[in-house]
Amino acid sequence: MTLASPIARAFDVALVPLLLVACAKRQAPPTSDALTPAVVTHVVANDSDDPAIWIDTVDASRSLIVGTDKGDTTGGLYVFTLDGRIDSARTRRPMKRTNNVDIISGVVLGGARIDVAATTERGAQALRLFRLPDMTPIDGGGIRVFDGDSSRAPMGIALYKRPSDGAVFAIVGGKSGPAEGYLWQYRLVDAGNGTLRGEKVRAFGAYSGKKEIESIAVDQQLGYVYYSDETVGIRKYWADPDHAGAATQLALFATTGFVQDHEGLAIYPTSDSTGFLLASDQQGRRLQVFRREGDAGNRHAHTAIATIPVSAEETDGLDVTAHALGPRFPQGMLVMMSTDKTFHLYDWRDVARRIGVGK
């Protein structure tokens, strides 16, 4: 029997916790009952992070998925067809660490109403805007955010269109920020030269100081903005900066039941006022589902009604639509980022069955 030297034994002891940490970070494979995607996209070059769905209102089968690639200098916005292929003609790269993306329709530019994709280009400290479906840039090279403060590099983005006057706003979250006023909201206005510019209208939103705020989602019809305060919960405010209660937090929920990080958020409507709020339980490899309209008797109380295991790994961003997208997605689609550099496209009917509302 050969005895290890004291130095070797000390090295082995020191190595054990490192191995345990590595194992803890390695996510378990999907469970046997995990939701299976109908389509998995082709891979991006670096690091997929967040998707958004663009609806072609003339021919829904030609709708697109726009997804971010967080490469530091070779990232960008990838455009995918509904069968998962990359549309290289409309993909925009290289860009510097494109983080999150959102899409909105009916933005007025040059007297016309257009659809816009907005993304945070973290490495450029800017908000980037593109006209859909051609993905032409309409931001004059980028809209600076957070007054250029590099410690608050932009990550999260959600777009809101106010019903009363059609004003369009971008709500932006950074890598870090204060306990109050973490999110900055910008009104997007016509600059008069074929581009849009941003005008800051407020800073709002509580922050725990625990990790960061990345995922933001707006309920366009009910007028709420939700955001994930990672490891803490989901916060809810009014999206209209001029609302009388705009500065007041309406709810903090989902404070238990998540394995670790609260991530991607999206809303699936079943009517003008009902539906589901979906949230990525990142390390749990699952989807948490809440009633959009709130619990019975309290519209600002949101208790989880379903937990759905998924095949997508460590999902950051997700998006969902109730719009019929052809025979493969007749009741809509859920898109989830996966750490294998892809995006997973799920048939909403499969999600609905897991919630208990589908056939």
C-alpha positions, 0 to 999 in steps of 0.5 A: 500500500502506497501512502500519499504525501501530505501535500497530495492529501491536502490537494485532494481535500481542497479539490473535493469542494471544487468538484462538488460546486462543478457538479452542482452547476451541471444541470440534470438531464430533462425528466421523462415527462419534460415538454418536448419542442416541436422545433429546435432552431439551428445554433447561433455562433456564441450564446443564445439568450432571449427570443421574440416572436414577430407575427406576419398578419398577412401570412402567419406561416411566414412569421419569424423568431428573432433571437439574441446571441450574447457574443461579446464582439460577434453577437447579434440578432438572429432571425429564424423561420418557423421551421428553425432555419436561420434567415441569414439575409435578415440576421444582424451581426456582428454586434456587441453582446446583444442581451434581450429583445422585444417586438411591438407593432404600430410604431409611427415613423415618417407618418407610417405605422411599422413593426419594431424589434428592440434589443439591448446591445450591452457592449455598446451601452445602447438600445438598438431598433430595427424595422420588421420584417426587413430588419433595417436599423432605425436608431441612428446607430444606437440610443444611449441608455443609463446616461452612458454609465458602464456599471449599468450595462443594459440587459432587459428590454420590454416595449409598451404601447399606451392605448390612450395615445399610441405612445411607445415606450422602452423599459430597460434594465441594467446589469446593476442598479439602485434599490429604487429606480432600477428600470429606466423608461424611454419614450420612442419618438420620431426623430424626423430623419427616418429614425427613432430617438429615446427620451427618458421619462422615468426611473422606477422599480424596486431591486433587492440587491441580490443578483440582477434584473434581466427579464421584463414583460408588459401586459399591453391590454391590462397595462402592467409591467412585470420583471424578475428580481432574480432569486427573490421574486417577480415584481409588478408595476403600472407600465404607463409612466403617467399613471397615478400609481406609477411609482407604487409596487403592485405586487411581489410574488413567486418568492418561493417555489423556484430553485434559484433564478427567476428568469424569462417572462411572457403573457399568453392571453385567453381574452382581453383580461384573462390568460397566463403569465409564464416564468422560467424557473431556470435552474429547475429546468421548468416553467412556472405558470400564474393566472394573468388576471390574478387570484380570485378576488385579488388581481395583484395576487398571483399564485402558481397554478402549474409547474411544467418540466421542459427540455430547454436547458437553463432558460433565460429568455422566453416568449409566447403568442396566442396567434395561430401560426399554421398547422403546427402551431394552431393555438400559438407557440412558446419559444424558450432559449436553451444553453445549447445555443438554440431556441426551442419552439413548443406547440401551445396545445402541449403547454395548455394540456400541462396547465389543465386547460387543453384537450 
